[in-house]
């Protein structure tokens, strides 16, 4: 299909919200105006719909290569498109890890043609073993991380940060002190005490967040903090930003919507790392989104097979999120009046692309037609079995959300339609 005409649709990006007709032709937004009368292969009545720039999720685990029983590049891309996402950065804790040009090429080749641009994240250390820095000069990536685990050696992390002043890469940090965690499986607090299980002390996240900020300051480098979940980490980041430190951060919908109380069910689908925290932490993350401390909303999409999640005590950490992130964020942030639709577009589309140095997607004539069409008022209940991901470990199962992606365009081509 070479052309699509959206009639009387609301268009929203970070620059404007307007009602108009939009003609998409040959990969680009050809025309934006009132009452476009040109013929098109497909005409969409946009009266109840809103079109926004497609989303970019800079924190995804595709499990490919090596763990394709959980997910693979193709199913992850399918899930992304169902969530209005046409770009992702995929984390390196695959098997083998992403520390060779061959693995990078394998992932990007497999994603080619899906409609999702996939940016592999290279390992900071060889094999993610934490012993030796990887030479990133031949890897062809934009970000580096050992996400899935921290870089325990502070001097190695400092050297990685220092090197980015030359190579331009962005260091993405999983902030966790393993010596503090020591086998904890949920947040350390009243719920872990009630269940009689070992908890994950917030000092683990807070201390490494503070360390990364101090290391970045020492060499005037950029640092991006993953999946922030505690008030302490938020306070460190907010204060450091005010002092001019080059720190950015992300969070996920479950951290501003849910708390550790969900773990009382002993359902491992509510286990992730970092874990669901307290109501005070949830409010702190929410406040940080509102005041601009949080730069991006991501998913930390981490699929696990049903049988792996069956045992609450032994299950691996992680939840899926590609198909629910926009709906959850609309429900908790936009429909409650906490932030505007334009700010949500910044958090989920524009800011992540800026951090990676990619072209910004806006709804403007001549721009590439990477678009998500959303029914903002459509209510739906999350049924895990209907998700496009191979794994169904979602924290939003059975939850009613408001706002649904009904179509996703990549380079002007419809890659998902409800």
Secondary structure as UniProt FT lines:
FT   STRAND          3..12
FT   STRAND          17..25
FT   TURN            26..27
FT   STRAND          28..33
FT   STRAND          42..45
FT   TURN            47..48
FT   STRAND          50..53
FT   STRAND          55..61
FT   TURN            64..66
FT   TURN            68..70
FT   HELIX           73..82
FT   TURN            83..84
FT   STRAND          85..90
FT   HELIX           101..111
FT   TURN            112..113
FT   STRAND          117..120
FT   HELIX           126..128
FT   HELIX           136..138
FT   STRAND          143..144
FT   TURN            147..148
FT   HELIX           154..167
FT   STRAND          170..173
FT   HELIX           178..181
FT   TURN            182..183
FT   STRAND          186..187
FT   HELIX           190..195
FT   STRAND          199..200
FT   HELIX           203..219
FT   STRAND          223..225
FT   HELIX           231..242
FT   TURN            243..244
FT   STRAND          247..252
FT   HELIX           253..257
FT   HELIX           260..265
FT   HELIX           268..270
FT   HELIX           279..291
FT   STRAND          296..298
FT   STRAND          301..302
FT   TURN            306..309
FT   TURN            312..314
FT   TURN            322..324
FT   HELIX           325..329
FT   HELIX           330..334
FT   TURN            335..337
FT   HELIX           341..345
FT   HELIX           346..350
FT   HELIX           351..356
FT   TURN            365..366
FT   STRAND          371..381
FT   HELIX           384..386
FT   TURN            395..398
FT   STRAND          400..410
FT   TURN            411..412
FT   STRAND          413..417
//
